[in-house]
Amino acid sequence: MTEPRRPVVQGPGRPPPGAVAVLVACVVASLALPYVPGGRLAWWPLMLLSTLAHELGHGVAAVLVGGDFVSLQVFADGSGVAVTAHAGGRAARAL
């Protein structure tokens, strides 16, 4: 008779088995994608998505310190701008 499988117990701060390999594979694929024929077509939406996430971070930070998230623009070249309004002090402006 076979023994039941026990779950793998991870220590604090230890990634699950294989997580580091998946992370490294994703980083390598992301860096290589623009140089593969046709890869720029797949890379471009990912670049826009990362810009969107970055600019949304500015908006969320503004709202968290009591400001307003006025507008967000993401441009085709991968750049973007988040416009916020606040009446806070230096700490609010820094975020």
PyMOL commands that place a pseudoatom at each C-alpha (Angstrom):
pseudoatom trace, name=CA, resn=MET, resi=1, chain=A, elem=C, hetatm=0, pos=[0.000, 0.000, 0.000]
pseudoatom trace, name=CA, resn=THR, resi=2, chain=A, elem=C, hetatm=0, pos=[1.292, 3.473, -0.822]
pseudoatom trace, name=CA, resn=GLU, resi=3, chain=A, elem=C, hetatm=0, pos=[1.637, 6.221, 1.712]
pseudoatom trace, name=CA, resn=PRO, resi=4, chain=A, elem=C, hetatm=0, pos=[-0.432, 9.386, 1.235]
pseudoatom trace, name=CA, resn=ARG, resi=5, chain=A, elem=C, hetatm=0, pos=[1.503, 12.365, -0.052]
pseudoatom trace, name=CA, resn=ARG, resi=6, chain=A, elem=C, hetatm=0, pos=[2.276, 15.067, 2.424]
pseudoatom trace, name=CA, resn=PRO, resi=7, chain=A, elem=C, hetatm=0, pos=[2.337, 18.720, 1.373]
pseudoatom trace, name=CA, resn=VAL, resi=8, chain=A, elem=C, hetatm=0, pos=[5.741, 20.327, 1.091]
pseudoatom trace, name=CA, resn=VAL, resi=9, chain=A, elem=C, hetatm=0, pos=[6.242, 22.633, 4.062]
pseudoatom trace, name=CA, resn=GLN, resi=10, chain=A, elem=C, hetatm=0, pos=[8.112, 25.798, 3.175]
pseudoatom trace, name=CA, resn=GLY, resi=11, chain=A, elem=C, hetatm=0, pos=[10.133, 27.762, 5.663]
pseudoatom trace, name=CA, resn=PRO, resi=12, chain=A, elem=C, hetatm=0, pos=[9.573, 31.485, 6.037]
pseudoatom trace, name=CA, resn=GLY, resi=13, chain=A, elem=C, hetatm=0, pos=[10.939, 33.443, 3.107]
pseudoatom trace, name=CA, resn=ARG, resi=14, chain=A, elem=C, hetatm=0, pos=[11.492, 30.370, 0.930]
pseudoatom trace, name=CA, resn=PRO, resi=15, chain=A, elem=C, hetatm=0, pos=[9.947, 30.359, -2.555]
pseudoatom trace, name=CA, resn=PRO, resi=16, chain=A, elem=C, hetatm=0, pos=[7.975, 27.311, -3.706]
pseudoatom trace, name=CA, resn=PRO, resi=17, chain=A, elem=C, hetatm=0, pos=[9.943, 24.706, -5.675]
pseudoatom trace, name=CA, resn=GLY, resi=18, chain=A, elem=C, hetatm=0, pos=[10.506, 25.832, -9.254]
pseudoatom trace, name=CA, resn=ALA, resi=19, chain=A, elem=C, hetatm=0, pos=[9.470, 29.452, -8.643]
pseudoatom trace, name=CA, resn=VAL, resi=20, chain=A, elem=C, hetatm=0, pos=[12.967, 30.827, -9.206]
pseudoatom trace, name=CA, resn=ALA, resi=21, chain=A, elem=C, hetatm=0, pos=[13.310, 28.886, -12.471]
pseudoatom trace, name=CA, resn=VAL, resi=22, chain=A, elem=C, hetatm=0, pos=[9.979, 30.267, -13.716]
pseudoatom trace, name=CA, resn=LEU, resi=23, chain=A, elem=C, hetatm=0, pos=[11.021, 33.805, -12.770]
pseudoatom trace, name=CA, resn=VAL, resi=24, chain=A, elem=C, hetatm=0, pos=[14.353, 33.483, -14.585]
pseudoatom trace, name=CA, resn=ALA, resi=25, chain=A, elem=C, hetatm=0, pos=[12.628, 32.028, -17.676]
pseudoatom trace, name=CA, resn=CYS, resi=26, chain=A, elem=C, hetatm=0, pos=[10.149, 34.934, -17.748]
pseudoatom trace, name=CA, resn=VAL, resi=27, chain=A, elem=C, hetatm=0, pos=[12.921, 37.522, -17.441]
pseudoatom trace, name=CA, resn=VAL, resi=28, chain=A, elem=C, hetatm=0, pos=[14.967, 35.888, -20.213]
pseudoatom trace, name=CA, resn=ALA, resi=29, chain=A, elem=C, hetatm=0, pos=[11.914, 35.633, -22.482]
pseudoatom trace, name=CA, resn=SER, resi=30, chain=A, elem=C, hetatm=0, pos=[11.010, 39.284, -21.839]
pseudoatom trace, name=CA, resn=LEU, resi=31, chain=A, elem=C, hetatm=0, pos=[14.519, 40.460, -22.670]
pseudoatom trace, name=CA, resn=ALA, resi=32, chain=A, elem=C, hetatm=0, pos=[14.762, 38.294, -25.805]
pseudoatom trace, name=CA, resn=LEU, resi=33, chain=A, elem=C, hetatm=0, pos=[11.290, 39.049, -27.189]
pseudoatom trace, name=CA, resn=PRO, resi=34, chain=A, elem=C, hetatm=0, pos=[12.164, 42.323, -28.983]
pseudoatom trace, name=CA, resn=TYR, resi=35, chain=A, elem=C, hetatm=0, pos=[14.988, 40.570, -30.877]
pseudoatom trace, name=CA, resn=VAL, resi=36, chain=A, elem=C, hetatm=0, pos=[12.959, 37.576, -32.103]
pseudoatom trace, name=CA, resn=PRO, resi=37, chain=A, elem=C, hetatm=0, pos=[11.312, 37.991, -35.540]
pseudoatom trace, name=CA, resn=GLY, resi=38, chain=A, elem=C, hetatm=0, pos=[7.754, 39.128, -34.863]
pseudoatom trace, name=CA, resn=GLY, resi=39, chain=A, elem=C, hetatm=0, pos=[8.548, 39.484, -31.185]
pseudoatom trace, name=CA, resn=ARG, resi=40, chain=A, elem=C, hetatm=0, pos=[8.009, 43.229, -31.146]
pseudoatom trace, name=CA, resn=LEU, resi=41, chain=A, elem=C, hetatm=0, pos=[4.329, 42.658, -31.904]
pseudoatom trace, name=CA, resn=ALA, resi=42, chain=A, elem=C, hetatm=0, pos=[4.046, 40.528, -28.768]
pseudoatom trace, name=CA, resn=TRP, resi=43, chain=A, elem=C, hetatm=0, pos=[6.311, 42.816, -26.722]
pseudoatom trace, name=CA, resn=TRP, resi=44, chain=A, elem=C, hetatm=0, pos=[4.489, 46.088, -27.481]
pseudoatom trace, name=CA, resn=PRO, resi=45, chain=A, elem=C, hetatm=0, pos=[1.240, 45.333, -25.565]
pseudoatom trace, name=CA, resn=LEU, resi=46, chain=A, elem=C, hetatm=0, pos=[3.294, 44.092, -22.612]
pseudoatom trace, name=CA, resn=MET, resi=47, chain=A, elem=C, hetatm=0, pos=[5.229, 47.361, -22.614]
pseudoatom trace, name=CA, resn=LEU, resi=48, chain=A, elem=C, hetatm=0, pos=[1.974, 49.347, -22.651]
pseudoatom trace, name=CA, resn=LEU, resi=49, chain=A, elem=C, hetatm=0, pos=[0.605, 47.207, -19.830]
pseudoatom trace, name=CA, resn=SER, resi=50, chain=A, elem=C, hetatm=0, pos=[3.681, 47.862, -17.689]
pseudoatom trace, name=CA, resn=THR, resi=51, chain=A, elem=C, hetatm=0, pos=[3.388, 51.607, -18.355]
pseudoatom trace, name=CA, resn=LEU, resi=52, chain=A, elem=C, hetatm=0, pos=[-0.283, 51.477, -17.376]
pseudoatom trace, name=CA, resn=ALA, resi=53, chain=A, elem=C, hetatm=0, pos=[0.553, 49.698, -14.108]
pseudoatom trace, name=CA, resn=HIS, resi=54, chain=A, elem=C, hetatm=0, pos=[3.314, 52.232, -13.380]
pseudoatom trace, name=CA, resn=GLU, resi=55, chain=A, elem=C, hetatm=0, pos=[1.113, 55.266, -13.968]
pseudoatom trace, name=CA, resn=LEU, resi=56, chain=A, elem=C, hetatm=0, pos=[-1.769, 53.737, -12.003]
pseudoatom trace, name=CA, resn=GLY, resi=57, chain=A, elem=C, hetatm=0, pos=[0.670, 53.436, -9.115]
pseudoatom trace, name=CA, resn=HIS, resi=58, chain=A, elem=C, hetatm=0, pos=[1.110, 57.202, -9.177]
pseudoatom trace, name=CA, resn=GLY, resi=59, chain=A, elem=C, hetatm=0, pos=[-2.662, 57.644, -9.166]
pseudoatom trace, name=CA, resn=VAL, resi=60, chain=A, elem=C, hetatm=0, pos=[-3.186, 55.255, -6.268]
pseudoatom trace, name=CA, resn=ALA, resi=61, chain=A, elem=C, hetatm=0, pos=[-0.436, 56.978, -4.270]
pseudoatom trace, name=CA, resn=ALA, resi=62, chain=A, elem=C, hetatm=0, pos=[-2.110, 60.350, -4.862]
pseudoatom trace, name=CA, resn=VAL, resi=63, chain=A, elem=C, hetatm=0, pos=[-5.472, 59.045, -3.675]
pseudoatom trace, name=CA, resn=LEU, resi=64, chain=A, elem=C, hetatm=0, pos=[-3.881, 57.434, -0.606]
pseudoatom trace, name=CA, resn=VAL, resi=65, chain=A, elem=C, hetatm=0, pos=[-2.471, 60.788, 0.543]
pseudoatom trace, name=CA, resn=GLY, resi=66, chain=A, elem=C, hetatm=0, pos=[-5.793, 62.554, -0.003]
pseudoatom trace, name=CA, resn=GLY, resi=67, chain=A, elem=C, hetatm=0, pos=[-5.345, 63.861, -3.534]
pseudoatom trace, name=CA, resn=ASP, resi=68, chain=A, elem=C, hetatm=0, pos=[-7.308, 63.302, -6.723]
pseudoatom trace, name=CA, resn=PHE, resi=69, chain=A, elem=C, hetatm=0, pos=[-6.428, 61.153, -9.717]
pseudoatom trace, name=CA, resn=VAL, resi=70, chain=A, elem=C, hetatm=0, pos=[-7.325, 63.520, -12.561]
pseudoatom trace, name=CA, resn=SER, resi=71, chain=A, elem=C, hetatm=0, pos=[-6.245, 61.704, -15.726]
pseudoatom trace, name=CA, resn=LEU, resi=72, chain=A, elem=C, hetatm=0, pos=[-4.002, 59.036, -17.182]
pseudoatom trace, name=CA, resn=GLN, resi=73, chain=A, elem=C, hetatm=0, pos=[-2.434, 58.890, -20.635]
pseudoatom trace, name=CA, resn=VAL, resi=74, chain=A, elem=C, hetatm=0, pos=[-0.413, 56.036, -22.122]
pseudoatom trace, name=CA, resn=PHE, resi=75, chain=A, elem=C, hetatm=0, pos=[1.284, 56.778, -25.442]
pseudoatom trace, name=CA, resn=ALA, resi=76, chain=A, elem=C, hetatm=0, pos=[2.115, 54.377, -28.272]
pseudoatom trace, name=CA, resn=ASP, resi=77, chain=A, elem=C, hetatm=0, pos=[5.859, 54.733, -27.651]
pseudoatom trace, name=CA, resn=GLY, resi=78, chain=A, elem=C, hetatm=0, pos=[5.466, 53.263, -24.156]
pseudoatom trace, name=CA, resn=SER, resi=79, chain=A, elem=C, hetatm=0, pos=[5.614, 56.512, -22.232]
pseudoatom trace, name=CA, resn=GLY, resi=80, chain=A, elem=C, hetatm=0, pos=[2.807, 57.738, -20.027]
pseudoatom trace, name=CA, resn=VAL, resi=81, chain=A, elem=C, hetatm=0, pos=[1.673, 60.452, -17.670]
pseudoatom trace, name=CA, resn=ALA, resi=82, chain=A, elem=C, hetatm=0, pos=[-0.600, 60.464, -14.626]
pseudoatom trace, name=CA, resn=VAL, resi=83, chain=A, elem=C, hetatm=0, pos=[-2.072, 63.826, -13.670]
pseudoatom trace, name=CA, resn=THR, resi=84, chain=A, elem=C, hetatm=0, pos=[-2.941, 64.232, -10.010]
pseudoatom trace, name=CA, resn=ALA, resi=85, chain=A, elem=C, hetatm=0, pos=[-4.176, 67.132, -7.911]
pseudoatom trace, name=CA, resn=HIS, resi=86, chain=A, elem=C, hetatm=0, pos=[-3.585, 67.580, -4.213]
pseudoatom trace, name=CA, resn=ALA, resi=87, chain=A, elem=C, hetatm=0, pos=[-3.368, 70.238, -1.565]
pseudoatom trace, name=CA, resn=GLY, resi=88, chain=A, elem=C, hetatm=0, pos=[-0.976, 68.267, 0.619]
pseudoatom trace, name=CA, resn=GLY, resi=89, chain=A, elem=C, hetatm=0, pos=[2.440, 69.157, 1.886]
pseudoatom trace, name=CA, resn=ARG, resi=90, chain=A, elem=C, hetatm=0, pos=[5.858, 67.975, 0.790]
pseudoatom trace, name=CA, resn=ALA, resi=91, chain=A, elem=C, hetatm=0, pos=[5.212, 64.324, 1.677]
pseudoatom trace, name=CA, resn=ALA, resi=92, chain=A, elem=C, hetatm=0, pos=[2.127, 64.197, -0.552]
pseudoatom trace, name=CA, resn=ARG, resi=93, chain=A, elem=C, hetatm=0, pos=[3.955, 65.866, -3.441]
pseudoatom trace, name=CA, resn=ALA, resi=94, chain=A, elem=C, hetatm=0, pos=[6.844, 63.413, -3.126]
pseudoatom trace, name=CA, resn=LEU, resi=95, chain=A, elem=C, hetatm=0, pos=[4.520, 60.482, -3.769]
for i in range(1, 95): cmd.bond("trace and resi %d" % i, "trace and resi %d" % (i + 1))
show_as sticks, trace
zoom trace
